[in-house]
Amino acid sequence: MTTDLRVLEASDWDRWFGTLERAFGGALVSSAEQREMWRSVTECDRSIGAWDGDECVGTAGAYTFGLSVPGGGVVSAAGVTMVSVAATHRRRGILTSMMRRQLDDVRRWGQSVALLTASEPEIYGRFGYGVGARQLSAEIDTSRVSIKVPAAPGDGGDGGDGGTRLRYVAPDDAREAIESVYARLVASRPGMLERRPGWDRKLLIDPPETREGASALQCVLARRGEGDDAETVGYALYRIKPLWDSAGPKGTVVVDQLAGLDPVTYATLWRFLGEIDLTSTVSASNLPVDDPIQFLVSDVRRAGIGVRDSLHVRLVEVGAALAARAYQAPVDVVFEVDDAFCPWNEGRWRLTGDEKGASCERTADAADLSLSVRELATMYLGDTSPAALARAGLVRELRPGALTEASIAFASPVAPWLPHGF
């Protein structure tokens, strides 16, 4: 059997998307609005299908994103998505052929980094993807836990709101304000994505079939100032999932998104959610691993903290990717890189840089550290240090002191975080 890989034609989108839905066990969308949104953001010229005759048996796509990297810069990245192979055509090399074609294309497009969220992480490790960012979840027992609001600048006490005012706004009416706050935060944390047109729709679509017993999406904007000078400084998008038992109401506030431009706003929004009547739990599934809520709750053991993988990263062009970010301390290290799937990355690379920028070029000099491209991707955004990977036997130090130098330089003062899937 042979399959034909070809660029997706817009006229084939329904069959292509249907192949993806079947591979994931059923419908991925529950409304015509959702389906149209996914159609609208699909970049057909960056998507491929595997065809067995007239039957689509494999899918893979890529979005164009700007990825925030340590130092506040943004690098153009390919957001890999919609990957599937029909169950009737498994173990025939179709996935490998699509990954081969896709990474070749990403390189040709001039993008040095590829990204994805993995349904099964084991699959993508063999293609050079590593866990570049993780996410934190929380289940806060607000019947037993209070949330502290720090003093605003100039305030003498604790718990003031710094002039922050919260107002209910219909989610669709808040779209522009939400996107404005989000855009101001992108450069402040590695792993965040510059949102392209259309993505604001995805985050606010609210079909009843997906609510799992919770309310429609609700929105609160945090504003500071008066009249025409008032500024939106944060927002919370959430749902209420009611629950009653013989003891009374025990509803859950399900946090969808929450952002604040300063610590007081951020904490004020969390305290608001924790004090909503008829609820006793606040649940959030995707927060940065260094999220301030861990330090604002009165009892972290009752906050139900958990951590899991989130963003998977692949360095498509090692030299360009490493040169695109800044480093916390001066670094001058030669890497010996192993990359069997993208052999153009194999060999020695000298990275020199500091907090102002970097360069990374081929070299014949002796290597200081030896590692695979997967480990290089894992440490790229600052989530995991080279020293931690060395303790797992995945990075080898060839020059004494090089491991410490690289570990300090690659660190990020804030944890990388992917705010939403794609």
N, C-alpha and C positions, 0 to 999 in steps of 0.2 A: 504494500500500500504506500502511496505517496500523497502528501498533502501539499497544497499550494499556499504559501504565505503571500498575502497582498494587502496593500493599504486599503483602509475602510472607505467605501463609497457611502455617501449620505443615504442613498436609496437602500442600502443593505443594513442600515442601523437597527431596525426592528429585529431582524433575524440574528444579528450579531449580539444585541442585548438580550434576546431571548435565550441564546446559548449560555450566556453568563448567568442568567436567572436560574436556568435548569441546573447548572453546575453547583449553584449555591442552595439548592433544595427547594426552590419555588420563587414566587414573585419577590423582587427586591424593592418594588414600589407598591404603594397601596392607593395611589390616586393618579388621575391624569395629569395633575399639576406637577407631581413629583417626576413622572415619566418625562414630561416635557422639559423640566429643569435639567435632568440628566442628559437629554438629547442636546439641549442648548449649550451645555458646557463641554460636551465631547469634542475634542479636537481631532476630526476625522483624519487629517493628514499626518497625525502623530499616533494613529491607532492602526492595529493590524488584526486581520482575522486569518485563521487557518481553515482552509476549505478542502473537503473531500468531495470532489465533484461539485454539486450544487448545495452541499450541506456544510454549514459553518460548524466546525468542531473545536475551535480554539479562539480565544480573544485576548487581547492585551492593548492597553492604551497608555497615553502619557499626557499629563497636563503641563502647561508652562507656568512655573511658579518662581517667585523671588524668595530665596531662603535666607533668613537672617543668620549670620555666623558670628563667632566671638570677635569682639572689637567694634560691633555695630554696623558692619558692612552687610551687603546683600549680594548673593551669588545666584545667577540663573540656574534653576534646577528642573529636572524632569520628574514630575510626580507620577510614578508608575501606578496604574490602576486597572480595574476591570480584567484581571488575569484569570483565565479559566481554561480547562480542557474537558471536553465531553467525556463522560464515564466510559463510553463505548470505544474511546480512542486513547486510553491511558497507556502509559509505559511504551510509547512508540516514539519518544523523543520530541514530541510536539512542543512541550513547554520549553525544553532546552533550546529548540530552534527559534522560538519566539523571543526568549531572553537574549540569545545570540544576536538576532536581528535588531532587537530593541536597543541594546547597548551600543551596537555599531551605529545605529541611527542617532542616539543621544550624543555620541562623540562627533558625528558629522554635523549635528545641529550646533555644536560649539558649547555644549553644556558639560561642565566638569563633574557634576554631582547628580545622582539619581536617588529618589526617595520612594518609600512605600510604607503602608501599614500592612502587616502580614496576617493572613488568616491562619497560617501555619508557619512559624518562623523557620523551622528546619528546612523548608523548601528553599528559601532564598539565601541561606547561608552558603550554600554550595555555589552560588553565583556571585559571591563577594559582598553580600549585604551584611552589615553588622548593626546591632542595636545602638543607635546614636542618641536616643532620648527615651526616657521612661515617663510614666505618669502616675500620679498619686490619686487614690480614691479615699473617700471619707464617709462614714455613717455616724453623724454626731447625735448623741442622745441629748437633745436640747431640754429635756425635762430635768436633767441632772447637770448640764454643762452650760456655763455662761460664756459669752464672747466679749473679750476686752476691746475697747476702742482706745487707741493711744491718744495722748494729748496732741492737739493741733499746735503748730508753731505759734508761739505767743501766748498760748493758754497755760495757766498755772496748774490746772487739775487734770484729772483723768476722765475720759468718757465724753468729752465734748465732740461735737460734730464738725467743728471748724467752719461753720456756716454752710455745711452741706445740707441740701434739701432733697428729699425723695418724692418723686411723683409717678403715679401710674400713667403709662402711655401705651396705646395699642402697639403691639410689636411692629406692624408694618409702618406705622407712623414714626417709629423710632429708628427706622433703618439707617437714615443718614447720620444721626447722632451716634449710633452704635459703630458704624464703619469709621467715623472720625476718631473715636476713642481708640478703636482697635489699631488703626493705622499709626497712631502716635506711640503705640506700645511695641510695634514690630521690631524696631531696632534695639530695644532694651533687653531682648532675651533671644539667644540663639534657638533655632528650630522653628520659630514662628514664620508664617507664610504671608507674603504680600498677596492680598486677595485680588484676583482678577474680576472683571465684570461678570455678574451672574452668580457668584458665590454667596452674595448677600441673600439671594433668594433661597438657596439651599438651607441656610441656617435658620430661616424663619418659616419655611413651609411646615404646616401643622395639621396633617390629616388625622381625623379622629381615630382611625384604625391603628395608629401607631402609639397611642397614648397609654395603653396598658392600664386603663382605669383611672388615669390622672386627668386633671383638668386641661383645658386649652392652655396654650403657652401664654404666660403673663410676663409683663415687662415693667421694670421700675428704672427710671433714670435718676441719677444723682447729679444735681446742678448746684452751682455756686455763683453767687452774685445776684444782682437785681435787674429786672427789666431787660432791655436790649443788651446789657453787658453780661447777662447770665451765661455761664459756660457749662456744658455737659462734661462732667469729670469722671463718670462711671456709669455702669449699667448692670442689671441682673435680669436674666431670662430664666424662667423657672416654671414649674407646674406644682399643683397641689394634688396629692393622692390621698383622698380621705379614708379614714379607717375608724370605726367605732367598735368598742367591745363593752362588756358589762361595767367596766370601770370608767368609761367615757371616751372622748375623742383621742385618737392617737395617730393623726395623719402624718404624712411625710411630705416635706418640701424637696422636690427633685430639681436640683440645680442643672440647668442646661449650659449657661455661660455666665460668667461674672468677671467684671474687670473694673479697675479703678486706677486713676492716674497718680494717686498718692496714697500713703498708708492709711490716713484717716478715712478717706472715701471708701477704700477697700474694706476696712474693718466695719464701717458703718453699714455697708450693704450686707455683710455677713450677719451682723447683729440683727438687722431688720428681718432677714430670713429666719433666724433662730428664734424670733419672738412672734411669729405669725400665729394667730389664734387657732386653736383646734388641731395643732400639730405638736409632735414630740420628737421628730427626727428631721435632720437635714442631710440629704444624700447628694454627693457629688462624685462622679466617676472619672473625671479627667481634669486634674490640677497639676501644676508643676511639682516636682518632688521636694522643692524647697519652699512650697507655698506658705505664706504667713499664717494661714489658719491654724497650723500646727502649734504656733507660739501664742496665738490669741485665745485658744480655748482654755478653760479653767482646769480641765482634766483630759489630757491627751489620750489616756487609756480608754476613755469613753467616746473617743472620736472615731474609732474604727478605721484606723489608717492602714492602707494597703498600697503596694507598689507593683507595677507590671511594665512590660515592654510597651513601647508606643511607636516611635518613628524609627524605621530601618533605613540606613544610609549606605550608598555605594559610591566610592570615588571612581569616576569614569576616566578622568585625567588626573593622575596623582599630583603632578607638578602644579597644574593650574588650580586645583582644589586647595592644596596646602598654601599656595600663595595668595588665595582670596581672603583668608582670615588673618586676624592679628593675634599676637601672643602676649601673655601676661608678663613675661620676663624675656630678656634676650636669650635667643636659642641659636645654636650652630651645631646641627646634628646631621649625620649621614645615615639614611635608612637603606637597608637592603630589603626590597619589597618582593614578595612572592605573589604572583597573580596569574594563575594558569588560564583563567577564563578570558581575561583581557591582557594578553601578553605584552602589549605596548607599555604597560605599567611596570613590568618586571625590571629588576636591576637596582642600581644605587641612585639615590636622590639626596642632594644636600639642601637642607632647609635652613635658611638664615632669616631671622626676623625678630621683631619686638612688638611693643604695643602700637607702633605706628604703621606696621605693615610687614610684608615678608616677600621673599623670593624662594623658589624651589626649582633647582635645575639638575640635570643629569651630571654625574661625576664619576671619575675613576678612583676617587679617594677610598681609603679603607672604610668599611661600614662601622658605625657606632652601635646601631640597634638593628636587629633582624626580626621581621614580622610579616604576616600576610596582609593583603589589602583589606581583608575583613576586620582585622584588629585596628588598622589605620582608620577605617570608617567608624569603628566603635568609639575611638577617642577624638574624632574630628570636631565634634561640637562641644567637647568639654565635659560630657556626662561621666566618662570613665577614664581614669588616668592610665598611662602606660605602665606605671608601677603596679597597679592592680592587675593588669593583664599579665605582667611578668610573673606575679605570684601564682597565676594560673598556668604558667609555663607557655604562654602564648606570645610573649615578647622576650627576645634574648638580648642581654646587654653584652656588647663586644668591646666597649671602651668603658672602663670604670668611671662613674660619674655621669655618663650620658643619660641613664634612666631617670635620675633625679632632675637633671636639667630639662629633659623633655616633659616630665610630669608637671613641673612647675609652669612651664611655658604653655602647655596645652590646656591648663585649667581655665575654667570660666567662673567669674565671680557670681553669676546666676546660672542656675541649672537650665539646660536646654529643654524646650517643651513644644510639642505640637498641639495647638489649640483645638483642632478639629480634623477629622479624617477626610479622605478624598477618594 
